[in-house]
Amino acid sequence: MTTTAPTFLAPTTESRDYLPLLKWLLVMVLTAFGFLVLWYFGLVQTMIALDRTKMSVVILAVFIATSLHCLYQTVLVSRELVASRRVREAVVAAAGGALSVQDGRIVTAQGQALEPGVVTTHIANLFAKARTFGSGNFDQTVLLRSLADQLRSREKLGWFVSESLLRLALLGTAIGFILMLIPLAELNAFDVETLRQTLTGMSDGMAIALTITVAGITTALLLKFEYYLLDEAIADLFREVTEITEVHVIPTFERRSDVPRAESV
């Protein structure tokens, strides 16, 4: 059964394009609920109190900022999916009729301008390349690779930050063990009070190590999942652009090699 988004986000015909945004919201709602549960039981306060380095607070702040970046990119990709769907409808409605460039816009034979977006920009680039196209098979491989790199750049920050959080978790573990071993290095007596202070210092170091490790690994996994969903949405957008151009646009270049000089197909 096909899942569709609620119509309060967009008309029914566009609701499916906002599924990436709804998935992000679902992940964030579950994350916020889990955080509130931990806060209710005092585990978050305990974590912050035990971490003298405050690295866990920094990790949480970085996680929140990067999640907002993922939200922004998800909204952009959802809007591009809406635009690509409208472009597909306009091109299909033209029924293989001519497209043309007018005042920098791509216009169908019926005079309808294509929705601005990634797919329309890609079609404009195809027009620019078609001016030098003679005959035979029109190859858009280079332009598609360039488009893929452009789309993938939207998620590079998220992958970098998630890997960095894992490294911070390892760094926090190392710092915690160092702090745990310092009391042992300073141990010069074996009376009860000295041993008690030593064990207290070791416990503090272990608490720091575990706190930073848990915070780093948890936030890194959540970020990876968020950007995995974004990656899926970007793949859908790229597939939509490829299908529109390969099925509806490029065949017209190959059938009518004289038209590109007049900036229409």
N, C-alpha and C positions, 0 to 999 in steps of 0.2 A: 504494500500500500504506500502511495506517495505521500510524504509529509510536506505540508505547506505551512507558511508562516501566517500569523494572524493578520487580518486585513487592516488593523489600526496602523501598521507600519506603512502600508502601500495598498493600492488597488489589488484585487484578487489576482490579476494577471501578472503582477510584479512581485507578489508576496514570496515566491520561491527564491527570488534573487537576494532576499534579505535573510535567508537561512544562515549564512556565515555569521551575521551579526547576532542572531538569536542563539546560535551555539555559543558564541563568546559570552553573551549575557548569562546563559545557563551555567557555564563554568564559573563565572564570577559570583553568581548567586550562591552556588554550592560552596565556593571558597570562603565567601563572606560568612555564610552560616557556620562553617567549620571554625573560622576564626572567633566568632562570637561564642560558640560553645567552649572553646579553649579559654577565652577571656572570662566566661562565667565561672569556670572551675578554677580560675586563678593561675592557669599554667603560663599564659602569656606574661603576666606580671612577674611570675617567678623567673621566667627565662630572662627578662630584661634586668631583673635585680641581680641574678647570678652572673651575668655577662659584664664584667668590669671593663672589657675592651669596647663595648657598645657596637661590635661588628654585626651582631644580629639585627640591631636597629637599622644599621646602614643597609644590610641585605634586604630587609623588609621595605625600606624606602625605595631602593633600586627596583625591587619587584613591582611596587605600585606604579612607579613612573613608566617602566617598560610595558606594563599591562595597558596603561593608557595609550601608549604608542601603538600597541597592537589593536586597541579599539579604534583608533583613528584610521589605521591602514585597513581594517576590516570594513569600516564604513565606506571608505573610498572604493574598495574592490566591489562591495555590494552595489554602489552607484554605477560602477563600470559595467557590472552584469546587467543592470536595468537598461543602460544605454545600448549595450550590445544586443539585447533582446529586441529593442525598438529598431535598431539598424537592420537586424535580420528580417523583421516584419516588413520594413520599408523595401528592402531589396527583393524579398520574395513577392511582395505585392507588385513590384515592377515587372515581374515575370520575364526576367532576362532582358528587359529593355535597357536602353542606354543610360549610363551614369555620366555626369559631367562635372567639371569644376567651374563654379561661378562665384566670383568674389571670395575666393579662398575656401569655399564650402563645397562639399560633395552633394550633388543634387540628382534625384532620380528623373526619369523621363516625364513623370507627372508633376515635376516642380517641387517635390518634397525634399527639404534639406535633411540630411542624415544627422542623427543625434550626435553632438560633440562627445568625444571620448577616445579611448585607446584604439578601438576598432576603426573609427573614422580616421584617426591620424594614420593608422597603418594603411588604410585604403588610399589616403592621399599620398603616402610614400610609394605605393604601388603605381599610382598615376605618374609620379615623377620618374620612376624607373621605366614605365611603359613608353615614355617618349623616345627612348633609344632602343626599344624592342622591335626586332624585325619580324621574324616568323619562327614557328616551332613551339616548343614547350616553354612557358613562362615560369621561371624559377624564383620563388620568394624565400628560399632557404636562409640566405644571409639576413634578410629583414626579419624573419621569424626568430632567428637566433638573437638578434639585437633586441627585439621585443621581449623575448624570454629573459634576457639579462636585466632589462629595465624593470620587468615585473618582479623578478626575484630580489632585486635590490630593496624592495619594500620590507622584506623579512630578515635581511642580513643582521640588522641591529639586534633583533630578538635572539637569533641563534648565538651571536657573540656574547650577549649579556647572560644567557642561560649557561653557556660554557664558563663564563667568568665567575658566576655564582658557585659553580661546582669547585672551581679553583679556590675561591674564597673559603668554601667549606673545608677544603684540605688545609689551607693556610691557618684557619681557625683551630683545626685539630692540632696542628704542629705548635701553635702558640700556646694552646691549653696544656699540652704535654710539657712544654718548656716551663711554664709556670708551675706545673705539678712537680717537676723535678728540682726546682730551685730550693724548696724547703729541705729536700734530702741533702743537697749539696751544703746547706748551712747547718746541718745537724752535727752538733759537737758534744752532745750529752744524751744520756738515755734515761733521764728521770721522767716521771709521769707528765709534768707540765710541758717539758720540751717536746715529748712525743705527741702530746695533744695538739700543740701548736703546729707541729709538722704535719700531722694528719689533716688538720683543718686547712692548711695551705695546699696540700695535695688534693683535697676534696674540691677546693675552689678552682684549681687548675683543671681538674677533670670536668667540673660543671661547665666551665668556659668552653672546653673542647667539644663536649657533647652538644651544648646549646648552639654554637655556631655551625656545627656539622648538620644538625637537624634543620636549622633555618635555611642553610645554603642548599642542601639537597632537595628539600621540600619545594622551595620557591623555584629552583631550577627545573624540576620536573613539571611544575604547573606552567611555567613559561614555555617549555618545550611543547606541551600539549596545546597551549593557546596558538603558538606559531605553526603547529602542525595543522590546526584547523584553518589558519590563514593560508597556509601553503595549498591546502585542498581547494580553497576558493580561488586562488590565483591560477591553479591548474585548470579549473573550470572556465575561467575567463580566457586563458590562452587557447584552450580547446575550442571555445566559441569563436574567437577571432580566426583561428585556422579554418574551421568549417565554413564560416561565412565567405572568406576570401577564396578558398579552394573550390567551393561548390558554386558560388554565385558571381564572383567577380573575375577571377583569373580566366575562366573559360571564354569570357567575352574578349579578352586581350588576344587569345590564341585564335579566335574565329575572325577577328577584324583587326588585323595588324596595322591598317591604315588610319584607324580612328584615334589612337593615342596622340598623334601629332595635332589633332584638333581638341585635345584634352577631353575626350569622351570615349566611352566604350559602349 
